[in-house]
Amino acid sequence: MVRIETSTLTVQIRAEMSKRKITGDEYNSSLCATEIKKSSNDAAATRMSINSRYYENNFRKTLSHSYRNRQSFVDDITGATLYNQPFQCCCLPNFLSDTKAVHSLRNQLRKVKFFKKSNDLYSLNQSADLKGSPLPAIQSFRELLLDDVLPWLRDLTEIPLDDTLDITCSKYEYGDVLLCHDDELERRRIAFIYYLVPEWSSEDGGTLDLFSIDDNGDPDTVVKSLVPQWNNFVFFEVNTISFHQVSEVISKSKKRLSINGWFHGPNIDRPKLHKIPIPLISETETLTSLSDWINPVYLNIETQLQIRKQFEENSEIQLIDFLLNDKFNAVCFELRNHANSAWSRIGPANKCSTDISKISSLPVSARDCFDLFNSIKFYTFIATLTGLNIGGCKPLFSTETDESDSDTLQTDTSSNYSEDPDVLNNYNVEIDKGSGQLMFQEAPCTSNDLLSLPLDCKQMADTIDPDNSDSIHTRQCCCGNFRRWKHKYYTLIRDSDPEMTEFGLDTVIFFCSASWKPECGGSTAYIAKGEDDELLTIQPTDNTLSIVYRDTETIKFVKYINHRLLALNPDSKCPHFYDLAMTYYE
């Protein structure tokens, strides 16, 4: 009936518009005003009240006692539940007493304008703050929260909540997710969610997952998953252990609709952020020539000049077909067949979820590839491409022209040597006149040479003690590893990340990603601090080396890999790709 009436009304208004020639804005205002007026005629139906059971003295007394003593509680009449682990969280079923009012609220929320929100932490549709909504059912629900729920929560929790209320509507659709976080923000004290979902089960995704914490106070594992239910009100106290997430919605037909927000109060003491140092690794000098691994076009001096020019203009570049095909294919084969037990999932969940492999357990070709990217030769090579000094290794040539001969390329073979006189790079560099390639040749060894040490170069990363600088002269100017990416994997931005305080040169090369689709996630995004708009997005592309220079105001993350990956690869148990991601420091 409502649709028919609205359709008829719309026709009438459009006819009137035609006569009066009013503007589209006037039309929208007229229609909105008519809807509000029509809804106001049912004002009695939208006046809301809480389930009377939750006001009964016996219920409130028992719940308050359990809450203050951190005990679990279940009400036999309503099914209201207070969970004590991993942190206190209360669920109140059949929260509103009037079913008609609940439907009216749901219907009016469908008229609210939603904005697609997407960043490292979430992907969802969200309204603006509902404080300014003119729709009566929404107004009534907000008044209920302030007039009834707020004093009820004050009495229950003994937290001196003020009258500040944040309230928005969220709509999660297929593939949407809200990853692990604790909701901590200035003056937030109680978080709440009110569900207006269709019949829902855990198979639909969208569960509210609660995390336990480890010995460091970081989120550990999901120990409680709450399935959204119609007319359910859930709340919990925001604190240093209130880690939770909304799991990915995997239903293609259902929408997870909820009203959510926070009640505010006095700030609580919070521990200072622990600044974690950058996990630098020691160079692993390899005897392999760059020409044994790298596409010869990138060893050509003219190509390098072009790369340097583009990089200096854009601070980023992608180099396709970077490794020789046989080397690239050998690494792909080894990574695909690398034992699953050799990969370790790393976290914590409010920082990242991905797999890495211990360097010492990598197969031969993969290990040689890692050693290449962590070698002095490669430091010098990447310094030459970018014009940056990497770990004391300077570019091999300057792009500035010589005053005496404008056609002369200025090479600097002395840049092969560290500023530390005790550390020798042991390479003479010449430009082959026939091919134009940079040729690295070993210089004669001395007693101080790294190459003269009685060590297997492929084991140096495991044998060097980073805490004992006297054990061997090595550089520690980069960090990185091979990573495996699959469904539910991601990285997040955290204020305590050491990368936030350092300039860095990021490189990443992808393996086994030929069939990857952008809609599955897994891309690397660069954004400015405090912004959501992406400055640069790098899609997984086989054998493409991406190089990005990142300042302290630019941060990166890998987007959540969503369920579309499984839908697009039904014959694969667990489709995934790999990358070798390294960050170099000057």
MOMOQUI-V64719 format. One line per field, one symbol per residue. phi: phi as a letter, one per 20 degrees, with the letter a starting at -180 (. if undefined). A space follows every 50 residues. Layout:
phi=???
This chain:
phi=.ffffffffffffffffffeleeffffffffffffffffffdgffefdbe gggfefgfffffffffffdldfbcefeengcdedcfbfbdddflfefdff ffffffffffeffdcfdbbfebbadcefgfgefeffffgfffffffedfg fffgffemeffeefcebcddcddgnfbcefbdmfbgmfccebcdecdfgc cffemmfeeddfcefenefdcfdbcdegcgmddcbbfebfcefbbdfgfd fedddedbdbrbedaffdfcfffefeffffdegcfdeffgffcegffeef fffffffgffffedmbaddflfeggffffffgffffdfggfeecfdbffe cabbdcdfgfeffgfffffffffddfgfgffffffdneedlneegfbdef effebfeeeeebffffdffefeddemceccdfffemefdecfegfcfeff feffcfgfdffeefefedfefaececcbbqafcdcbgmeaccecfeffff dcfbdecbcdcldgefdgfennfeddcegmddfeebcdegcgldedcced efddccbdfgeefggffecfedfbfbccbddccdcf
